[in-house]
Amino acid sequence: MERELPESIGYLWERLAAALRERIESGEFAYGDRLPSRDDLAAEYDVGERTVRRALRELPGHVEVLPAKGAYVIWRGHGKGTS
């Protein structure tokens, strides 16, 4: 299923980062979840793999990218066991 990016002014990677941040903060992706692969996200949003890579780099408080393992959600949300 192809998803639409938010309509806003900005670079494509910024819009993709905002969309992924929203999905994480809404709970669609929970703490510890592995995100879909870069190729899968690129296909889902109809963008290039480099755009996905750049967007993931812009989510340091939400996503941790582990080389050869994937991208994982590290954002715990408000009031969910954060200290």
C-alpha positions as CSV (number, residue, x, y, z in Angstrom):
1,M,0.0,0.0,0.0
2,E,1.4,3.3,-1.0
3,R,1.2,6.1,1.6
4,E,1.0,9.8,1.0
5,L,3.5,12.2,2.6
6,P,2.2,15.2,4.5
7,E,1.6,18.2,2.3
8,S,4.0,20.8,3.4
9,I,6.9,22.9,2.3
10,G,10.2,21.2,2.7
11,Y,12.5,18.6,1.4
12,L,11.1,15.2,0.7
13,W,13.2,13.6,3.4
14,E,11.8,16.1,6.0
15,R,8.3,15.2,5.0
16,L,9.1,11.5,5.3
17,A,10.8,12.0,8.7
18,A,7.6,13.8,9.8
19,A,5.4,10.9,8.6
20,L,7.6,8.3,10.3
21,R,7.7,10.4,13.5
22,E,3.9,10.6,13.5
23,R,3.6,6.8,13.1
24,I,6.0,6.2,16.0
25,E,4.3,8.8,18.3
26,S,0.8,7.4,17.4
27,G,1.9,4.0,18.6
28,E,1.8,2.3,15.2
29,F,5.5,1.5,15.8
30,A,6.2,0.8,19.5
31,Y,9.4,0.9,21.5
32,G,11.7,-1.8,20.4
33,D,9.9,-2.5,17.1
34,R,12.0,-2.9,14.0
35,L,10.9,-0.6,11.2
36,P,10.3,-1.9,7.7
37,S,13.5,-2.1,5.6
38,R,14.7,1.0,3.7
39,D,13.6,-0.6,0.5
40,D,10.1,-1.4,1.9
41,L,9.7,2.2,3.2
42,A,10.9,3.6,-0.1
43,A,8.3,1.5,-1.9
44,E,5.6,2.4,0.6
45,Y,6.1,6.1,0.2
46,D,7.2,6.1,-3.4
47,V,10.6,7.7,-2.7
48,G,14.2,6.7,-3.2
49,E,16.2,4.6,-0.7
50,R,18.6,7.6,-0.1
51,T,15.6,9.7,0.9
52,V,14.6,7.1,3.5
53,R,18.2,6.9,4.8
54,R,18.3,10.7,5.2
55,A,14.9,10.7,6.9
56,L,16.0,8.0,9.4
57,R,19.1,10.1,10.3
58,E,16.8,12.9,11.2
59,L,15.0,10.9,13.9
60,P,17.8,10.4,16.5
61,G,15.4,10.5,19.5
62,H,12.9,8.2,17.9
63,V,14.9,5.7,15.8
64,E,18.3,4.0,16.1
65,V,19.8,2.5,13.0
66,L,22.1,-0.5,13.6
67,P,24.3,-1.3,10.6
68,A,23.3,-4.6,9.0
69,K,20.5,-5.1,11.5
70,G,17.9,-2.4,10.7
71,A,16.3,0.6,12.3
72,Y,14.6,0.2,15.7
73,V,12.2,2.5,17.6
74,I,13.9,3.9,20.7
75,W,11.2,6.5,21.5
76,R,9.2,5.4,24.6
77,G,6.6,8.2,24.6
78,H,5.3,10.2,27.5
79,G,4.6,8.4,30.7
80,K,5.5,4.9,29.4
81,G,8.3,4.0,31.7
82,T,10.7,6.8,30.8
83,S,12.9,8.0,33.5
